[in-house]
Amino acid sequence: MNRRGFLAATALSTAALLTTGQPTSAAARTRTAGPVTLLLPAPTGPYRVGATALHLVDRTRHDPLEPDIPVRELMLTVHHPVHATTGHPPAPYMTARAATSFAEFQPAAHPGLPAAGVDWAGPRTHAYAGAPVLPGRWPVLLYSPGGGDPRTLGTALAEDLASHGHVVVTVDHPGDACGVEFPRPAPPYRTGVLRESVLRGDPRTDPALFRTLIDARVADLRFVLGRLEDWAAGHGTDADGRPLPAGLGRTLDLRRTAAYGHSAGGTAVAQALHEDHRLRAAVNLEGYLDHPTGELFPVARDGADRPLLLLGTDGFAGRTERDRSWQAACRRSRGHAVRHELTGTAHWVFTDHAAFAPRLQAAGLMTAESRAALVGPRDPATTVPLVRGLVRAFLARYLAAPQRPRATTAPGV
């Protein structure tokens, strides 16, 4: 693939500006009186978006992080273009329980984030809960979040992709993600409806745990691919019998399926691309392609045989280790892998923190240094559309609908 041509093709798609609502006066930079309400950037596509949370159970696997759980449970959200929004309220960003768990977990994982003063359940999404799917044939995307992060931290990018005509399935990996809330009632093997993360620090300091996490994520994604096939065949409920969004199964064009993921999720989608040919392409948003021991994942050891975008930041603390495995993957992929690095950014610029961190800094809840370490110093009015444009352009290149053959007229007729 021609890297220069790909980047040039994305230039026009990154020109739109993001309205952040960020105060600029000295008074506005002081601590606000009440909890800060954060803003999600609006989708930029022509379609309105629906969102439905679903519960899946894989009964062929024990939970890899809690051996006493005899099944593997997942929570996911399906984002999609909608047919109508009347009677469908805005989808919640996080539930109250999940937001409380997030508020406790995130400052420990990212010391620069505030331990109080933020309404994490408050961001207003741009999706409508349970709205019917707009008829059509839509390409399908799977999203795997970063280690310890919930699927909701990728809401803005998922909504934007859905607004441009994709069905986007964001996946929580329970036991890894913080604050995964399941439907009531809780089964005997699980205490309560909320499952917390087992992570306490960087999982790459524990090679065995890191291997388990990535293996579990790849298996989770492949299980979801199987359920998508069931839904497309007309089997239309989740594990609790709740219906899918109306019309979803008929709109899934599984010939055009790809995956994208951040950090550990980026590692997982790249490896899933290697293992599962139901995926046509993948976008790795700054995930390592090696184990902490230096052993390469098979996708880097053997190379990718289908399109793989490696998108990184110049402010990533693990840049040297990242580059070693990415270079190996590019050398062995025979042109299928392309990489790009965003300047003035840092690791969580690929998540909703890209819009949240500048707002927290403006409210006096985060220092400039902490914001730069999390997402970089660059203005979100630039970084948010840049990330969106790069991801969309890459996926559009490989998930374009096949062209129908043109009618021809025989000579002499």
Residue, then its C-alpha position, 0 to 999 in steps of 0.5 A: m500500500n502507498r503510505r503517502g497516497f493513503l495519508a493524502a487521501t485523508a487530508l480533506s476528511t480531517a479539515a472539519l473543526l471540533t467545538t470543545g466548549q473549552p473556557t479560555s479565561a483565567a477565571a474559567r481555569t479555576r476549579t468549578a463549584g459542582p461536578v464537571t459535565l463533559l462533552l462528546p464531540a458530535p458525529t460528522g456523518p449524514y446519518r443519525v445514530g442508534a445504540t443498543a446494549l446487549h448481553l452475550v454468553d459463550r457457554t463453550r469457555h470458562d472465564p479466563l480471569e475467574p475460573d469459577i465462572p463456568v461461562r464467558e459473559l460479554m457486554l457490547t453496544v451496537h451503534h448503527p445508522v437509524h431509520a427514525t428516532t421518535g420515541h427513543p431517548p438519548a442512549p446513556y454514556m455510562t450507567a450510574r454504577a459503571a460511572t462510579s467504578f470508572a471514577e474509582f479505577q481511572p485515577a489509579a490507572h492514570p494518576g493525572l485524572p481527578a479523583a473527584g469533581v467529574d460526572w462521568a455518567g453525564p456526557r450526552t451521547h449523540a445516539y438514540a437508545g433502541a432506535p430501528v436500523l436504517p435499511g441498507r447493507w452496512p459494513v460491520l466494525l468491531y471495537s476492542p478498548g484499551g486495558g482496563d478501559p470500558r467500551t464506553l470510552g470509545t463512544a465518540l469514534a464509534e458514533d462517528l463511524a456509525s454516522h458514516g454508514h457502519v454498524v459498530v459493535t463495541v465490546d467490553h472484556p469483563g475482568d479486564a475492563c473496569g465496571v462492566e454492568f450486566p443485566r439483572p438478575a445475577p446468575p449464581y456464579r456472579t455476585g451482583v450485576l457489576r464486575e470490576s477489573v482485576l488489573r492493578g497497574d500495567p499488565r505488561t509487568d506480568p507476562a502471564l497475565f498479559r498473555t491471558l488478557i490478549d488471548a481472551r480478547v481475541a477469543d471474545l472478538r471471534f465469538v462476537l463474529g459468530r453471533l453476528e453471523d447468527w443475527a444475520a441469519g435471523h436469530g435475533t436476541d441476546a443471551d437474555g432474550r432481549p431483541l436486537p435493534a429492529g432490522l439489524g440482521r438484514t443490514l449486516d454485510l458481513r462480507r465487509t467486516a473489520a476491527y479496530g482497537h486501542s492499546a491492548g485492544g489494538t494488539a487483539v484486533a491485529q492478532a484477530l486479523h491474523e487468526d480469522h479471515r472473516l476480518r478484511a482489515a484491522v486498525n491497531l491504535e497503539g497496541y504492542l505486537d509483542h509480549p513483555t518477554g519480547e516474543l512477537f505475536p504471530v501477526a508480527r512474526d509472520g506478517a499480516d496478509r490483509p490490510l493493517l493500519l498501525l496508528g501511534t503517537d509521538g508522546f507514547a511512553g512505550r514508543t521504543e518497545r512499540d516500534r520494535s514490534w511494529q517494524a517487525a510486522c511491517r517488514r514481514s507484511r509484504g505491503h499489507a501493513v502501513r504505519h503513521e504517527l501523530t505529532g503532539t499527541a499521547h496514548w489516550v488521544f484515540t479515546d474520549h479522553a481526547a475531548f475530556a482532558p482539555r475540558l478537565q484542564a480548563a476546569g482546574l481539575m487536571t494539570a497541563e502536564s497530566r493532560a499532555a501525558l494522557v492525550g498530548p498538548r495538541d488542540p482536540a479541534t485538530t486531533v479528534p477529526l484527525v483520528r476520525g479521518l485516518v480511521r474512516a479513510f483506511l476502512a473505506r478503502y478496504l470495506a467499499a461496497p463491490q461495484r455492480p458490473r455495468a450493462t454493456t451492449a453487444p456490437g451491432v445491436 
